[in-house]
């Protein structure tokens, strides 16, 4: 079982719309105003280095980033277009878990090589993905956390307790 998760998806969509933000701390949530009462939907990895995470109040996120960060409102139409449908680089979607992740089945002679061509995401979008491989859905989903960002990790019953 594979779990594919697009990295920092909502922030990546906004960075794709505004390439000048690439490499800078980006926080997406609420109205985009850090003084309004709202929470972080997601943050770029540059913002995460300052401790910003999903669910954090936007005001705290803006204060945590010591350098100038960009606080943005998510653009719903772009987000939906980027996440709709069945991505061309995913061979068989078994279960969609939201805008940015799915459990995937793949038929291949070499199960270990298939994700190597898939991790990193699509060239068309400029977004990366992480792939977790497991002998069940739980282990595949957990493995994705070890794969982030843009990597692959295999978690099975053999290495579960290590």
C-alpha positions, -999 to +999 in steps of 0.1 A: +000+000+000+013+035-009+002+067+008+010+098-014+009+132+002+015+165-016+040+185+005+028+218+020+000+217-006-020+248+001+012+269+005+027+253-026-004+263-046+001+299-034+038+298-042+030+285-077+007+315-081+034+339-068+068+325-077+085+355-059+076+338-026+097+307-033+122+301-006+105+326+018+083+318+049+047+316+037+017+311+061-017+304+046-049+306+066-081+325+074-083+359+056-046+361+054-046+389+080-024+378+110-044+402+132-077+385+125-089+356+146-080+326+124-057+296+122-029+284+099-042+260+072-006+252+062+029+268+061+058+265+038+088+245+051+107+278+055+079+290+080+079+256+097+115+261+106+103+288+130+078+264+146+047+274+126+023+245+121-013+239+110-039+249+135-017+275+151-034+309+155-023+332+127-012+359+151+012+334+168+025+322+135+033+357+123+051+364+156+070+332+155+086+341+121+112+366+130+119+375+094+092+390+072+067+363+063+039+363+038+005+357+054-020+347+027-056+338+023-060+305+005-074+310-030-103+284-031-106+283-069-069+277-075-068+251-047-097+232-061-083+232-096-049+220-084-064+192-063-093+180-084-094+148-103-070+120-106-033+131-109-017+117-140+014+105-121-007+083-098-016+050-115-045+038-094-061+058-066-076+035-040-089+061-015-087+099-017-082+115+017-086+152+008-072+178-015-036+166-011-034+129-002-045+095-013-038+058-007-026+044-040-023+009-055+002+002-081+007-029-103+044-032-111+070-060-114+092-041-090+072-026-061+103-009-047+112+011-078+077+025-087+077+053-061+111+064-071+096+078-104+067+093-085+081+110-055+089+146-061+056+152-078+047+166-112+068+187-133+037+205-145+028+219-111+062+223-095+048+206-064+065+178-046+051+148-029+061+123-002+054+086-005+049+062+024+050+025+017+035+001+041+020-034+044-013-017+054-028+017+052-018+027+088+018+020+082+018+037+048+003+069+063+028+069+092+057+062+068+048+093+048+057+114+078+092+100+078+094+106+040+088+144+042+097+164+023+098+149-012+110+115-001+101+079+002+100+057+033+090+021+037+075+010+071+065-027+075+059-051+104+096-060+102+109-025+110+078-012+129+093-016+164+129-003+156 
